[in-house]
């Protein structure tokens, strides 16, 4: 968790959790702006991750940082074709990933 000088740590609120897992935390974030809204950054396609053993701890995407949000999008698109390299993948997928990486770098 991240802290600022003179403040208490913000609780990480995963907005991509199942509703029953943290609905109270999400409601508190929406109503009272308490917590830090985040998403999980997936590292591999689910079927590939299941074959490789225990899942890796997901990276955290803080929604305050556009570069991290774009990284989530790129990883999600890459995960749709786990057995295809991006260079040989569908042209639309290559273009969208490239655009999102450029936007994240701005």
HELIX and SHEET records of a PDB file:
HELIX    1   1 UNK A   19  UNK A   32  1                                  14    
HELIX    2   2 UNK A   46  UNK A   51  1                                   6    
HELIX    3   3 UNK A   66  UNK A   79  1                                  14    
HELIX    4   4 UNK A   86  UNK A   88  5                                   3    
HELIX    5   5 UNK A   91  UNK A  104  1                                  14    
SHEET    1   A 3 UNK A  12  UNK A  14  0                                        
SHEET    2   A 3 UNK A  36  UNK A  41  1                                        
SHEET    3   A 3 UNK A  59  UNK A  62 -1                                        
END                                                                             
